[in-house]
């Protein structure tokens, strides 16, 4: 087949690399325009663009598809199939209809659960014990198309968003490669989603990283895991921002107020929550590197009875 691949972040790049191992021709890669990133605000290529350039694949980066010229350019590639993975732009119906086999999307959830931009983080936040990969036939709605293939993945109690991301990226590539040889059969047998069961995985906001110690320890630990590596759960300590990269729920008994430090040792810093207690194990003060609590305590004085938040 002649395939156009459309995607932007690292998750999509993993799937593009898997596709490169097949006999199919990738006639073009579509990815979002270069964005300024980092402290120097330098224009940065997307991970998908870098993979394409490394493999001498033509790259297209339209701002949107409102211009007829952009639609004509895509049509001129005469693709049999468009594969979309976390592209970040809406494809008009005319483009969805242009390839003979239409457009398929690789999505990191068990649809119809967690449609939208942040399915990995929302699944962890909600305490789901499983997620997976779905390949769907794209239609005009957001992640509403019929599912042609799905693969399940467990979520472990200590999974961070990065760890789950990496497993799902690998699973996505495997599921894609397993689906392409009999794609037309799978499309004919596609499973319509039960829209009434859908949930929405809205885009992450930095403000969600602020910890409310009135919440349960279990919920806060999920917050820490879901927001690693971005935006990273955080709290205030002595008017400074303390980011929490790793934490676990512990059974330290207490009658302390939420946010109060109830125990300090080299294993971690135990903090009272609205229900239960949490142990911070890897932390980062603003302007400093992330470090294990033992190293943090060597450089900072922290005592039981102090308060976070």
Beta strands, then each sheet from edge to edge (+ up, - down):
strand 1: 2-7
strand 2: 25-30
strand 3: 35-37
strand 4: 42-44
strand 5: 59-60
strand 6: 81-85
strand 7: 103-107
strand 8: 115-116
strand 9: 130-137
strand 10: 147-154
strand 11: 200-201
strand 12: 234-237
strand 13: 240-250
strand 14: 261-265
strand 15: 268-272
strand 16: 277-285
strand 17: 291-292
sheet 1: 5+ 2+ 1+ 6+ 7+ 9- 10+
sheet 2: 3+ 4-
sheet 3: 8+ 11+
sheet 4: 12+ 13- 16+ 15- 14+
sheet 5: 12+ 13- 16+ 17-
end
